[in-house]
Amino acid sequence: MDSFIVTIDGPAGSGKSTIAKMIAKKYNFTYLDTGAMYRMIALYVIRHNIDLENKKEIEEMLKNVKLDIQGNTFYLNGEDVSEAIRTPEVSKIVSPVAAIKEVRVKLVDMQREISFGKRIILDGRDMGTTVFPKADVKIFLIASPEIRAKRRLKEYDEKGIAATYEEVLESIKERDYIDSTRKESPLVKAQDAHEIDSSKLNIDDVLKEISAYIDKKI
Ligand code: C5P
């Protein structure tokens, strides 16, 4: 079977992972949540008190972390951290961690290796720009910060994580800012990506629109 790559980039809470999972199911594609990979590194940074300004510490850390991804289950050095990587604490530190060049080099290599020869959908920030500039279908999914904050708050509520709307909105805006202004692979729309604003659409409409782009190419 030929490989086929679909990328979904966009800011936090735009609905990337929900839609990517639906597409993966519909087309029997592998799904890779690349944000979760950055979150695993961020969790390690918190647990081991890594100094983000210290290059040696970063390099040492990258030698010591082993990431293993089995579908939607994420293992950090053998431990299932699928829940632990979704907390507000990790969300707070993940963008500065993801801005570090050495971190990106390691994870981008892994993302390309995992995708090799597969029919796969990946969501993230730089999938259609840096990681797979020749992807078959590229989507850029956006939504207003307020709508994204409401969605994230609902997720936290369902998991019993305490947070206020204002805190979540501020964290999302801060992440947007760091992600889109960083030097290494900033969050930008690839020239040839299809932009979809999920604030104005329900999830089925987004699914239909993306499916139409895939059906044209597959
Ligand atoms: O997708 P999610 O919101 O879980 O991603 C967490 C963080 O990981 C983002 O805010 C961003 O800083 C970083 N990230 C990235 N590149 C990707 C995916 C995520 O820099 N491809």
Residues whose N, C-alpha, C, O or C-beta is under 5 A from the ligand:
A	BS01	C5P	A12 T34 G35 A36 Y38 V94 S95 A98 D123 G124 R125 D126 R175 D179
